[in-house]
Amino acid sequence: MRYTFSRRERLGSRSAIDRLFDQGSMFHVRPFRVIWLPVPEIQVPVQLLITVPKSCFKSAVKRNLVKRRIKEAYRQNKDILNDFCVGSSRHLHVCVLYASKEIEPSPVIREKIILILHRLIKENEKVTQ
């Protein structure tokens, strides 16, 4: 179990992000909107993009606080999704977009991220059937 969130695990390619938003599937787990797309082989099983829009929080300090909480929750629980992807030879691009105007406490964010990871597994199992 590796508790890191390295540079390779972050989705940063402009073309990959554009493709994700154009072709990706979406679902909601309040306060998040999740966009995901199966992709050809990449270096890691899952690449993640975390977004907190300026329309939710004008203050960069608040946006960064929410992003830190999301990153930490993902970092601690990412093995749920990584194990599934490695076991089924899949690779995903995922965008987690925070869509609330209130800052949720860390335990709530952690619980929602776990729900998101399980939902991503369920959605991917549907795609293959």
HUSUL-V334827 format. One record per residue. N is the residue number from 0. RES is the residue in one small letter. PHI is phi in degrees with one decimal (999 if undefined). PSI is psi in degrees with one decimal (none if undefined). D_LAST is the distance of its C-alpha to the last C-alpha in Angstrom with 2 decimals. Layout:
n: [N N]
res: [RES RES]
phi: [PHI PHI]
psi: [PSI PSI]
d_last: [D_LAST D_LAST]
//
This chain:
n: [0 1 2 3 4 5 6 7 8 9 10 11 12 13 14 15 16 17 18 19 20 21 22 23 24 25 26 27 28 29 30 31 32 33 34 35 36 37 38 39 40 41 42 43 44 45 46 47 48 49 50 51 52 53 54 55 56 57 58 59 60 61 62 63 64 65 66 67 68 69 70 71 72 73 74 75 76 77 78 79 80 81 82 83 84 85 86 87 88 89 90 91 92 93 94 95 96 97 98 99 100 101 102 103 104 105 106 107 108 109 110 111 112 113 114 115 116 117 118 119 120 121 122 123 124 125 126 127 128]
res: [m r y t f s r r e r l g s r s a i d r l f d q g s m f h v r p f r v i w l p v p e i q v p v q l l i t v p k s c f k s a v k r n l v k r r i k e a y r q n k d i l n d f c v g s s r h l h v c v l y a s k e i e p s p v i r e k i i l i l h r l i k e n e k v t q]
phi: [999 -108.5 -94.1 -132.6 -136.6 -77.6 -60.2 -64.6 -82.8 -95.5 -88.4 -129.8 -70.8 -59.1 -66.4 -67.6 -66.7 -60.8 -63.3 -59.9 -72.5 -78.6 -111.3 -73.9 -92.9 -132.8 -148.5 -117.4 -133.9 -50.7 -95.8 -110.1 -116.8 -116.9 -117.6 -138.4 -150.8 -69.1 -130.8 -62.4 -50.6 -125.7 -62.9 -123.6 -63.6 -135.2 -113.4 -118.6 -119.5 -112.0 -129.8 -125.3 -68.0 -64.2 -67.8 -81.4 -137.4 -69.9 -78.9 -63.2 -61.4 -69.7 -60.8 -65.6 -60.7 -64.5 -61.8 -61.4 -65.7 -66.5 -58.9 -65.5 -63.7 -66.2 -57.2 -77.2 -121.7 -64.6 -62.5 -56.7 -80.8 -60.2 -62.8 -62.9 -65.1 -66.2 -64.8 -108.3 52.9 -114.2 -136.5 -130.8 -108.4 -132.0 -116.4 -108.7 -110.2 -80.8 -126.9 -120.3 -94.2 -114.9 -82.8 -81.1 -67.9 -54.7 -61.5 -68.7 -62.3 -59.8 -61.6 -70.1 -64.0 -62.2 -60.4 -62.2 -62.0 -67.3 -66.6 -61.8 -63.0 -61.2 -64.1 -69.8 -66.5 -64.9 -62.5 -80.5 -82.1]
psi: [118.8 116.5 67.0 164.5 81.5 171.4 -38.0 -26.8 -6.4 138.0 115.1 -11.6 125.0 -43.0 -38.5 -38.5 -43.8 -43.4 -40.5 -46.9 -29.8 -42.7 -8.2 159.4 153.3 147.3 165.3 136.7 99.5 129.0 24.6 151.2 128.8 127.1 130.5 154.5 125.0 139.0 161.2 171.6 130.2 175.7 -33.9 159.9 -36.6 132.2 132.8 139.9 127.7 126.4 131.0 106.5 150.9 -25.8 -22.5 -44.4 118.5 -32.0 125.2 -31.7 -43.2 -41.0 -44.0 -36.4 -46.9 -42.9 -40.9 -41.9 -39.9 -45.9 -42.9 -43.3 -41.9 -44.9 -40.1 -21.7 6.7 -21.4 -24.4 -50.3 -39.9 -41.8 -41.0 -46.2 -41.8 -43.0 -31.2 11.5 49.3 158.3 137.2 148.3 131.0 135.4 126.0 112.8 121.7 127.2 33.4 155.1 0.2 145.7 117.4 147.3 156.9 -44.0 -35.0 -43.6 -43.6 -45.1 -41.5 -37.4 -40.3 -42.5 -41.6 -45.0 -42.7 -37.4 -37.8 -40.1 -46.4 -43.9 -39.2 -33.8 -34.9 -36.9 -37.5 -19.3 none]
d_last: [29.22 30.52 31.73 32.19 30.92 32.11 32.62 29.76 27.31 28.57 27.27 30.46 29.99 30.91 28.74 25.65 26.47 27.02 23.69 21.97 23.83 23.36 19.67 18.20 16.26 18.48 18.85 22.05 23.30 26.97 29.00 26.31 24.23 21.39 20.16 17.59 16.41 14.59 17.44 18.63 20.39 23.02 25.60 23.88 20.30 20.86 23.55 24.69 26.93 28.87 30.66 33.30 34.78 38.51 38.29 37.35 40.13 43.02 44.16 42.63 43.57 41.33 38.38 38.81 39.06 35.71 34.12 35.72 34.35 30.77 31.14 32.60 29.89 27.18 29.30 29.65 26.01 24.04 23.33 20.67 18.45 20.04 19.34 15.58 15.72 18.09 16.22 12.99 15.22 14.31 17.00 17.36 20.16 20.76 23.60 24.96 27.45 29.99 30.83 33.59 37.33 38.06 37.75 35.66 36.93 35.25 33.92 32.14 30.61 29.53 27.88 26.02 24.88 23.43 21.56 20.30 19.13 17.18 15.71 14.69 12.84 11.06 10.35 9.09 6.67 5.34 5.66 3.81 0.00]
//
